[in-house]
Amino acid sequence: MKINHALSILLLCGGVHSAAQSAYVATFVWKSDQPGFMSEYLDGDNIATIATSQANVMVSASPSLDKMAVRVLVSVPKESSRTVEVNPDEVHLFKISDKGLEVQNRIDATKLAKSRERSARIGAALSGAGAAFNNTTSTGTVTNSDGTTSQVEITTPNTQAQRDAAAEGQSNIAAAQGFGAALVASALKRNTLHPGERTTGQVLFPKQKKGENLLIEVVIDNVRYRFPMQLSKKDGTASVREALPIELAQ
């Protein structure tokens, strides 16, 4: 693919699209093996697409909590006679630095979900243990055997604090479980796509610094789709810089 040709498509389509333009860009399919490049904004995210007769690959990247989420959509043109294999292990993120391309390791969504739930359970246990030592003290008057009275302090467990700690712990565990379920459900899954089919999901990577230059690479059936992006110095969101030629993976 010629870079100039790809950029002319980007300039033709414009940087920000109306709803009608976005729908057009999202469904545009090239009819030959020469890939096309498109860029559009959707809900504040810059989505970049490389379209070929093999597959249409769309990517976006943005901070997600303390991680970098790379969202990928792969579709196969209806006119195609091929099936393609989608594998989340073939989605790569590189940091572009003076040292070259620095590989960023993927973060397993299932392991992250389990880690969050484990942390919530540990926190609930510690909170409950602390509440067990939470006591209330009251004063009272007692009558002695000789008829005199004395003031005494009575210490009893603070059962309300214990109930509150238990309820908060269970709430935190439930929230962690819900977060984990959503995280796993949104992860890109291994899939075989036939003509007219598509799949989408996200792949997690370590959080990147604002202003960093990145390269997202998606390998589909031994073909590399590469998207150089730059993170905003203001909010860390990614914007596409240009399109790179697709090439066979080594």
CORQUI-V280475 format. One record per residue. N is the residue number from 1. RES is the residue in three letters. OMEGA is omega as a letter, one per 40 degrees, with the letter a starting at -180 (* if undefined). Layout:
BEGIN
N/RES/OMEGA, N/RES/OMEGA
END
This chain:
BEGIN
1/MET/i, 2/LYS/a, 3/ILE/a, 4/ASN/i, 5/HIS/a, 6/ALA/a, 7/LEU/i, 8/SER/i, 9/ILE/i, 10/LEU/a, 11/LEU/i, 12/LEU/a, 13/CYS/i, 14/GLY/a, 15/GLY/a, 16/VAL/a, 17/HIS/i, 18/SER/a, 19/ALA/a, 20/ALA/i, 21/GLN/i, 22/SER/i, 23/ALA/i, 24/TYR/a, 25/VAL/a, 26/ALA/a, 27/THR/a, 28/PHE/a, 29/VAL/i, 30/TRP/a, 31/LYS/a, 32/SER/i, 33/ASP/i, 34/GLN/a, 35/PRO/i, 36/GLY/a, 37/PHE/i, 38/MET/i, 39/SER/i, 40/GLU/i, 41/TYR/i, 42/LEU/a, 43/ASP/i, 44/GLY/i, 45/ASP/i, 46/ASN/a, 47/ILE/i, 48/ALA/a, 49/THR/i, 50/ILE/a, 51/ALA/i, 52/THR/i, 53/SER/i, 54/GLN/a, 55/ALA/i, 56/ASN/a, 57/VAL/i, 58/MET/i, 59/VAL/i, 60/SER/a, 61/ALA/i, 62/SER/i, 63/PRO/i, 64/SER/a, 65/LEU/a, 66/ASP/a, 67/LYS/i, 68/MET/a, 69/ALA/i, 70/VAL/a, 71/ARG/a, 72/VAL/i, 73/LEU/i, 74/VAL/i, 75/SER/i, 76/VAL/a, 77/PRO/i, 78/LYS/a, 79/GLU/a, 80/SER/i, 81/SER/a, 82/ARG/i, 83/THR/i, 84/VAL/i, 85/GLU/i, 86/VAL/a, 87/ASN/i, 88/PRO/i, 89/ASP/i, 90/GLU/i, 91/VAL/a, 92/HIS/i, 93/LEU/i, 94/PHE/i, 95/LYS/i, 96/ILE/a, 97/SER/i, 98/ASP/i, 99/LYS/a, 100/GLY/a, 101/LEU/i, 102/GLU/a, 103/VAL/i, 104/GLN/a, 105/ASN/i, 106/ARG/i, 107/ILE/a, 108/ASP/a, 109/ALA/a, 110/THR/i, 111/LYS/i, 112/LEU/i, 113/ALA/i, 114/LYS/i, 115/SER/i, 116/ARG/a, 117/GLU/i, 118/ARG/i, 119/SER/i, 120/ALA/i, 121/ARG/i, 122/ILE/i, 123/GLY/i, 124/ALA/i, 125/ALA/i, 126/LEU/i, 127/SER/i, 128/GLY/i, 129/ALA/i, 130/GLY/a, 131/ALA/i, 132/ALA/i, 133/PHE/i, 134/ASN/a, 135/ASN/i, 136/THR/a, 137/THR/i, 138/SER/i, 139/THR/i, 140/GLY/a, 141/THR/i, 142/VAL/i, 143/THR/a, 144/ASN/a, 145/SER/a, 146/ASP/i, 147/GLY/i, 148/THR/i, 149/THR/i, 150/SER/i, 151/GLN/i, 152/VAL/i, 153/GLU/a, 154/ILE/a, 155/THR/i, 156/THR/i, 157/PRO/i, 158/ASN/a, 159/THR/i, 160/GLN/i, 161/ALA/i, 162/GLN/i, 163/ARG/i, 164/ASP/a, 165/ALA/i, 166/ALA/a, 167/ALA/i, 168/GLU/i, 169/GLY/i, 170/GLN/i, 171/SER/i, 172/ASN/i, 173/ILE/i, 174/ALA/i, 175/ALA/i, 176/ALA/i, 177/GLN/i, 178/GLY/i, 179/PHE/a, 180/GLY/i, 181/ALA/i, 182/ALA/a, 183/LEU/a, 184/VAL/a, 185/ALA/a, 186/SER/a, 187/ALA/i, 188/LEU/a, 189/LYS/i, 190/ARG/a, 191/ASN/i, 192/THR/a, 193/LEU/i, 194/HIS/i, 195/PRO/a, 196/GLY/a, 197/GLU/i, 198/ARG/i, 199/THR/a, 200/THR/i, 201/GLY/a, 202/GLN/i, 203/VAL/a, 204/LEU/i, 205/PHE/i, 206/PRO/i, 207/LYS/a, 208/GLN/i, 209/LYS/i, 210/LYS/i, 211/GLY/a, 212/GLU/i, 213/ASN/a, 214/LEU/i, 215/LEU/i, 216/ILE/a, 217/GLU/i, 218/VAL/a, 219/VAL/i, 220/ILE/i, 221/ASP/i, 222/ASN/i, 223/VAL/a, 224/ARG/i, 225/TYR/a, 226/ARG/a, 227/PHE/i, 228/PRO/a, 229/MET/i, 230/GLN/i, 231/LEU/i, 232/SER/i, 233/LYS/a, 234/LYS/a, 235/ASP/i, 236/GLY/i, 237/THR/a, 238/ALA/i, 239/SER/a, 240/VAL/i, 241/ARG/a, 242/GLU/i, 243/ALA/i, 244/LEU/i, 245/PRO/i, 246/ILE/i, 247/GLU/i, 248/LEU/i, 249/ALA/i, 250/GLN/*
END
